[in-house]
Amino acid sequence: MGGSENRARNSHTQNVKDLGIESIYLHSFEHHDRILGQFDSFILDSAFQPIFSLAHKRIVGYEALVRPKDKSGNPVSPAMLFQRTMDPWNVVLLDRLCRYIHTINFIKTGDDINWLFLNIAPYVMIHGHEFGSFFRNMLETVGFSPHRVVVELVEEPEADSKALEQSINYYRESGCLLAVDDFGAGHSNFERVWSMRPHIVKLEQGMITRAGQQPRIRQMLPGIVSLLHQSGSLVLVEGIETEEQAIIAIESDVDFVQGYFFAKPTTDLEAVASCTHDFDKLFKHYKKTIFCNHSETKTKYHDFRKLFYQTVKELVRDIALDDACAHLFRHESVIRCYMLEPSGIQIGPTVLSPHMVHKADMRFAPLHDARSADWFRRHYLRRAVLHPDQLQVTRPYMSITGETICITLSMMFETSEGPRVFCCDIDSKG
């Protein structure tokens, strides 16, 4: 094998287009029920990790992962394989060899419908065409349909945007699905999603980990998923290791999940297709949590509801806003109260709870005076106008003051001066 590799390297100095499917054959061999690759002193094997659809509660694809061994047969960290300094020829050889053995070994699992997720090195994405045609020929040769391949893209900051676009179009026109990998890590952002228009976006593991540790990030995650959905992409969360992280993925409305909690990667080709997970148990826990939270929230705001209606009764009697809110201000979670016209225009100043006066953050002082502010774009105003005399309660959101995550209670009612909308902001942590 070493002699073949040396001959290939010597040939490369004369003609760079020498890494087609025929060249890759020279670096692979059959071993029992699988195909292995040989790269330098490493033997390369395939492992597959299931990817599940939450809605379908079953496997819909597998990510292919390389499992290298040294010449003595001892496992080697994939990082040792990929983090070594290599010349471009070897980078392309390794990338194509991995994709070849993964595709062949996946075919041997007998799965005839689900996706195969294949990673492509950033350098190969940009410069692969300089080393001859490979991917389409390889799929055609082994008899694997392009529509079953999800190509995972990892963009480098300094990548040539035009060359990257051409490469993306190559895989898209070949019939493959495209996935942006590691969204949320490093330079990965919405700009990549808008420019690449991927079918699937994979959120990096750190996002789900931080969401489990920081409530604010947990509140943000559904919004991020929603934006990705609106951009036209399905969303996959990888690296899920605990049931709590799985629950966060469910409540964030992601489409697909991947991680040790559901299934570890395996090189056992027979075990790949038989992997399952007890989603009924997981969803039962999730639904129980939702019902419990709903019950707690209902109980929590029961007292607010009574105080709110009491305040509204006094406002109907033309009692001044600061006096009418005295009942509400007895509760330390109340932040502020204010009155709006149905058009959304605020009437008079905001009345701050006495408990909050000394807590006001003067860094946001330019935002404190909201007289004549227009809040029509707020859902709590529009819902109150559409449903008069009915209390409306928002989800937690960031207050315009920049000081806290709050929940707004609102209601429209008739006064001697016409319809008015009364609003009360409550600290969501209260």
C-alpha positions in Angstrom: 0.0 0.0 0.0 2.9 2.3 0.8 4.3 1.9 -2.7 1.0 2.7 -4.3 0.7 5.8 -2.2 4.2 7.0 -3.1 3.4 6.4 -6.8 0.2 8.4 -6.4 2.1 11.3 -4.7 4.7 11.3 -7.5 2.0 11.4 -10.1 0.3 14.3 -8.3 3.3 16.5 -9.0 2.6 16.1 -12.7 -1.2 16.1 -12.7 -3.2 17.3 -9.7 -6.4 15.7 -11.0 -5.6 12.2 -9.8 -7.9 11.7 -6.8 -10.9 10.3 -8.5 -12.8 7.2 -7.4 -10.1 4.9 -9.0 -7.4 6.5 -6.8 -9.4 6.1 -3.7 -9.8 2.4 -4.4 -6.1 2.0 -3.9 -6.4 3.2 -0.3 -9.3 0.9 0.8 -9.7 -2.8 1.3 -12.3 -5.3 2.4 -12.1 -6.7 6.0 -14.8 -9.2 7.0 -18.2 -7.4 6.6 -16.9 -3.9 5.9 -14.6 -1.6 3.9 -11.6 -0.1 5.7 -9.3 2.7 4.5 -5.6 3.0 4.8 -4.1 6.5 5.3 -0.4 6.7 6.2 0.0 4.4 9.2 -3.7 4.6 10.1 -6.5 2.2 9.4 -9.8 4.0 9.0 -13.2 2.5 10.0 -16.8 3.9 10.0 -19.0 4.5 12.9 -22.6 5.8 12.6 -24.6 7.8 15.1 -28.4 7.9 14.8 -30.3 11.1 14.2 -33.9 11.1 15.4 -37.0 13.1 14.4 -38.8 14.2 17.5 -42.2 14.3 15.8 -41.8 10.9 14.2 -40.1 9.4 17.3 -37.7 7.4 15.2 -34.4 7.4 13.3 -34.4 9.5 10.1 -30.6 9.5 9.5 -27.1 8.7 10.6 -24.0 10.8 10.9 -20.9 9.0 9.6 -17.8 9.3 11.8 -14.3 8.1 11.2 -12.7 5.7 13.7 -9.0 5.5 13.1 -6.6 2.9 14.5 -2.8 2.7 14.6 -0.8 -0.1 12.9 -1.1 -2.2 16.0 -4.9 -2.0 16.0 -5.2 0.5 18.9 -7.9 3.1 18.7 -6.7 6.6 17.9 -8.5 9.9 18.6 -10.0 11.3 15.4 -8.5 14.6 16.5 -5.0 13.1 16.1 -5.9 12.3 12.5 -7.3 15.6 11.5 -5.3 18.0 13.5 -2.0 17.0 12.0 -0.4 19.3 9.4 -1.0 17.9 6.0 -0.4 19.0 2.5 -3.5 19.7 0.3 -3.2 16.4 -1.6 -3.4 14.4 1.7 -6.3 16.6 3.0 -8.3 15.8 -0.1 -7.3 12.1 0.0 -8.3 11.7 3.6 -11.6 13.5 3.1 -12.6 11.5 0.0 -11.4 8.2 1.5 -13.6 8.7 4.6 -16.6 9.5 2.5 -16.1 6.5 0.3 -15.7 4.0 3.2 -18.6 5.6 5.0 -21.0 5.3 2.0 -20.0 1.6 1.3 -20.3 0.6 5.0 -23.7 2.4 5.3 -25.0 0.5 2.3 -24.0 -2.7 4.2 -26.3 -1.8 7.1 -29.3 -2.6 4.8 -30.9 0.8 5.5 -32.7 1.7 2.3 -34.5 5.0 3.2 -32.8 7.1 5.8 -30.3 9.9 5.3 -26.5 9.6 5.5 -24.8 12.7 6.9 -21.3 13.1 5.5 -18.8 15.8 6.7 -16.7 17.6 4.1 -13.5 19.3 5.1 -13.6 23.1 4.6 -10.5 23.0 2.3 -12.1 20.3 0.2 -15.3 22.3 -0.1 -13.3 25.1 -1.7 -10.5 23.3 -3.6 -11.8 19.8 -4.1 -12.6 20.5 -7.8 -8.9 21.0 -8.4 -8.3 17.4 -7.6 -10.6 15.9 -10.2 -14.3 14.8 -10.1 -15.2 12.5 -7.3 -18.4 12.7 -5.4 -21.0 12.2 -8.1 -18.9 9.4 -9.7 -18.5 7.7 -6.3 -22.2 7.7 -5.5 -23.1 6.4 -9.0 -20.4 3.7 -8.8 -21.5 2.4 -5.4 -25.2 2.8 -6.3 -26.2 5.2 -3.6 -28.8 7.9 -4.3 -27.7 11.5 -3.9 -31.1 12.5 -2.3 -30.2 10.3 0.7 -27.0 12.2 1.4 -26.9 15.2 3.7 -23.6 17.1 3.1 -22.4 18.9 6.3 -20.7 22.2 5.6 -18.2 23.8 8.0 -17.2 27.2 6.6 -13.8 28.8 7.3 -13.8 32.6 7.9 -11.3 33.2 5.2 -13.0 31.0 2.6 -13.5 32.4 -0.9 -17.2 33.2 -1.0 -17.5 32.7 -4.7 -15.7 29.3 -4.6 -17.8 28.2 -1.7 -21.0 29.2 -3.5 -19.9 27.1 -6.5 -19.2 24.2 -4.3 -22.6 24.5 -2.5 -24.3 24.6 -5.9 -22.4 21.5 -7.0 -23.9 19.5 -4.1 -27.3 21.0 -4.4 -27.5 20.3 -8.1 -26.2 16.8 -7.5 -29.5 16.2 -5.5 -28.0 16.2 -2.0 -29.4 18.0 1.0 -27.2 20.6 2.7 -26.6 21.1 6.4 -24.7 23.9 8.1 -22.8 22.3 11.0 -21.9 23.9 14.3 -24.2 26.8 14.1 -23.6 29.1 17.1 -19.9 28.3 17.3 -17.1 30.8 16.4 -18.0 32.7 13.3 -21.1 30.6 12.5 -24.1 32.9 12.4 -27.3 33.8 10.4 -25.2 35.3 7.6 -24.1 31.7 6.7 -27.7 30.5 6.8 -28.9 33.3 4.6 -26.1 32.9 2.1 -26.0 29.1 2.0 -29.8 28.4 2.2 -29.2 25.0 3.9 -32.0 22.4 4.3 -30.8 21.6 7.8 -29.0 23.7 10.5 -27.1 21.8 13.2 -26.9 23.7 16.5 -23.5 23.1 18.2 -23.5 21.3 21.4 -22.5 24.3 23.5 -25.9 25.9 22.8 -27.9 23.2 24.4 -25.4 22.9 27.3 -25.6 26.6 28.1 -29.4 26.5 27.8 -29.4 23.9 30.6 -27.3 26.1 32.7 -28.6 29.6 32.1 -32.4 30.4 32.1 -32.0 33.4 29.8 -30.4 31.3 27.1 -33.0 28.7 27.5 -35.7 31.4 26.9 -33.8 32.5 23.8 -33.4 29.1 22.2 -37.0 28.8 20.9 -36.6 32.2 19.2 -33.4 31.2 17.5 -35.1 27.9 16.3 -38.1 29.9 15.1 -35.8 32.3 13.0 -34.1 29.3 11.4 -37.4 27.8 10.6 -38.5 31.1 9.0 -35.3 31.1 6.9 -36.4 27.8 5.4 -34.2 25.4 7.4 -35.0 22.4 9.6 -33.1 22.4 12.9 -31.1 19.6 14.5 -29.5 19.8 18.0 -26.4 17.7 18.4 -24.5 16.7 21.6 -27.6 15.9 23.8 -26.3 14.0 26.8 -29.1 14.3 29.4 -32.8 14.1 29.7 -33.0 17.8 30.7 -31.2 18.7 27.5 -33.7 16.5 25.5 -36.6 18.3 27.2 -35.1 21.7 26.3 -34.8 20.5 22.6 -38.4 19.5 22.6 -39.7 22.8 24.2 -37.5 24.8 21.7 -39.4 23.1 18.8 -36.3 21.6 17.1 -36.9 19.0 14.5 -34.1 16.5 15.0 -31.9 15.4 17.9 -28.6 13.6 18.1 -26.4 12.7 21.1 -25.3 10.1 23.6 -28.6 10.4 25.5 -30.3 8.9 22.4 -27.6 6.7 21.0 -23.8 6.5 20.8 -21.9 6.1 17.6 -21.3 2.4 16.7 -19.1 0.5 14.3 -21.4 -2.5 14.6 -23.1 -2.4 11.2 -25.8 -4.9 12.3 -26.6 -2.8 15.4 -27.0 0.4 13.5 -30.5 -0.3 12.1 -31.8 -1.8 15.3 -31.2 1.3 17.5 -34.3 2.7 19.2 -35.2 5.1 22.0 -38.1 5.3 24.4 -39.7 8.5 23.1 -43.0 7.8 24.7 -41.4 8.0 28.1 -39.5 11.2 27.2 -42.7 12.9 25.9 -44.7 11.7 28.9 -42.1 13.5 31.1 -42.2 16.6 28.9 -46.0 16.8 28.9 -46.1 16.3 32.7 -43.6 19.1 33.1 -45.6 21.4 30.9 -48.9 20.7 32.8 -47.1 21.2 36.1 -45.6 24.5 34.9 -49.0 25.6 33.6 -50.6 24.7 36.9 -47.9 26.6 38.9 -48.3 29.6 36.6 -52.0 29.6 36.9 -51.7 29.5 40.7 -49.0 32.1 40.7 -51.1 34.7 38.8 -54.3 34.0 40.6 -53.6 36.6 43.2 -52.4 39.0 40.4 -55.7 38.5 38.6 -57.7 39.6 41.7 -55.5 42.6 42.3 -55.5 43.5 38.6 -59.3 43.4 38.4 -59.5 45.5 41.6 -57.2 48.1 40.0 -59.3 48.2 36.9 -62.5 48.8 38.9 -60.9 51.8 40.5 -59.6 53.1 37.1 -63.2 52.8 35.8 -64.2 55.1 38.7 -61.6 57.6 37.4 -59.2 57.0 40.3 -55.7 58.3 39.6 -53.4 55.6 38.2 -50.8 55.8 41.0 -53.6 55.5 43.6 -55.5 52.8 41.8 -52.3 50.6 41.6 -51.7 50.6 45.3 -53.2 47.2 45.6 -50.9 45.8 42.9 -47.8 47.4 44.3 -48.2 45.4 47.5 -46.8 42.5 45.6 -43.0 42.8 45.2 -43.0 41.2 41.8 -44.9 44.1 40.2 -42.5 46.4 38.3 -44.6 49.2 36.8 -48.1 50.2 35.5 -49.2 52.4 32.7 -52.2 53.4 30.6 -52.6 53.2 26.8 -55.1 54.4 24.3 -56.4 51.7 21.9 -54.1 53.1 19.3 -51.1 52.2 21.5 -50.2 55.7 22.6 -49.2 55.9 26.3 -51.2 58.2 28.4 -49.1 60.0 31.0 -46.0 58.7 32.7 -45.3 55.2 33.8 -45.9 54.5 37.5 -43.1 52.6 39.0 -43.7 50.3 42.0 -42.3 51.7 45.3 -40.4 48.4 45.6 -38.6 49.1 42.3 -37.7 52.8 42.7 -34.4 52.1 44.4 -33.6 49.2 42.0 -34.0 51.3 38.8 -30.8 51.0 36.7 -29.8 54.6 35.8 -27.8 53.3 32.9 -31.2 53.0 31.1 -32.4 56.4 32.3 -33.0 57.6 28.6 -35.7 54.9 28.3 -37.5 55.5 31.6 -39.9 58.3 30.5 -42.4 56.7 28.2 -45.1 59.4 28.0 -46.6 59.4 24.5 -44.7 56.3 23.5 -46.4 54.1 20.9 -46.8 50.5 22.0 -49.2 49.4 19.2 -46.7 46.8 17.9 -46.8 45.0 21.2 -49.0 41.9 21.3 -50.4 42.6 24.7 -51.9 45.9 23.3 -53.4 44.3 20.2 -54.8 41.3 22.1 -56.4 43.5 24.7 -58.1 45.6 22.0 -59.4 42.6 20.2 -60.7 41.0 23.4 -62.1 43.9 25.6 -62.8 43.2 29.3 -60.6 40.1 29.2 -57.3 39.8 30.9 -54.3 39.1 28.6 -51.0 37.6 29.9 -47.9 37.6 27.7 -45.0 35.2 27.7 -41.7 36.4 29.3 -40.0 39.0 27.1 -37.2 41.6 27.4 -38.5 44.9 28.7 -37.6 48.0 26.6 -35.9 49.4 29.7 -33.2 46.7 29.2 -33.4 45.9 32.9 -35.4 42.7 33.2 -37.4 39.9 31.6 -41.0 40.7 32.4 -44.5 39.5 31.8 -47.2 42.0 31.0 -50.9 41.8 32.1 -53.2 44.0 30.0 -56.9 44.7 29.6 -59.1 47.2 27.6 -62.2 48.6 29.3 -64.5 51.6 29.1 -63.9 54.8 31.1 -65.7 58.2 31.1 -63.0 59.4 28.6 -63.4 56.4 26.3 -61.7 53.0 26.0 -58.4 52.6 27.8 -55.9 49.7 28.1 -54.3 49.2 31.5 -50.9 47.4 31.6 -48.9 46.0 34.4 -45.4 44.6 34.1 -44.3 41.8 36.4 -40.8 40.4 37.0 -40.9 36.9 35.4 -38.7 35.6 38.2 -41.1 36.9 40.9 
